[in-house]
Amino acid sequence: MTMIESPCILVCSVDEKTGYCFGCGRTRAEIAAWLTMTPAERRAVMEELPARLVQVERRPRRETRRARLARERTERS
């Protein structure tokens, strides 16, 4: 089975103003279609995400699981 790259950081909440997920920057439609998108379509969406995340109204207040695991790996090194 091939692993599909995903920008999900397990903060699944959508900013009502922009329509972007606070965690990953995707729209609800993109999240729903992610597994059926071609690799090229997913890459195109992922290229837009940094600019989208700047637009969301607020940031998550808690540390995400992905961020915590990355921090713990860095601390152990």
C-alpha positions in Angstrom: 0.0 0.0 0.0 1.4 3.4 -1.0 1.4 6.2 1.7 -0.4 9.4 0.6 1.2 12.6 1.7 -1.1 14.8 3.8 -0.7 18.2 5.4 -3.1 17.2 8.2 -1.8 18.0 11.7 -4.9 16.7 13.5 -6.4 20.2 14.2 -9.6 19.7 12.3 -11.5 22.9 12.6 -12.4 25.3 9.7 -12.2 29.1 9.9 -15.7 30.3 8.9 -14.3 33.5 7.4 -11.8 31.9 5.0 -13.1 28.4 4.7 -9.6 27.0 5.5 -8.8 24.4 8.1 -6.8 26.0 11.0 -4.4 23.1 11.0 -3.7 22.3 7.4 -5.2 25.1 5.3 -7.3 22.9 3.1 -11.0 23.6 2.4 -13.7 21.0 3.4 -14.0 20.0 -0.2 -10.3 19.4 -0.6 -10.2 17.4 2.7 -13.1 15.2 1.5 -11.5 14.7 -2.0 -7.9 14.2 -0.8 -7.8 10.4 -1.3 -9.2 10.6 -4.8 -7.0 13.4 -6.0 -4.1 12.7 -8.2 -0.6 13.3 -6.8 -0.3 16.3 -9.0 -3.6 17.8 -7.7 -2.5 17.2 -4.1 0.9 18.9 -4.8 -0.9 21.9 -6.3 -3.1 22.3 -3.2 -0.1 21.8 -0.9 1.8 24.6 -2.7 -1.0 27.0 -1.8 -1.3 26.0 1.9 1.4 28.3 3.4 -0.3 31.4 1.9 -3.7 30.2 3.1 -2.6 29.6 6.7 -1.5 33.2 7.0 -5.1 34.2 6.3 -6.9 32.2 9.0 -8.4 34.2 11.8 -6.8 32.4 14.7 -4.2 29.8 15.5 -4.8 26.6 17.4 -4.3 27.2 21.1 -2.9 23.8 21.9 0.2 22.0 20.6 -0.8 19.5 18.0 0.2 15.8 18.2 2.4 16.1 15.2 4.2 19.2 16.6 4.6 17.5 20.0 6.2 14.4 18.4 8.5 16.5 16.3 9.6 18.5 19.3 10.2 15.4 21.4 12.3 13.9 18.6 14.4 17.1 18.5 14.8 17.1 22.2 16.0 13.5 22.2 18.7 14.3 19.6 
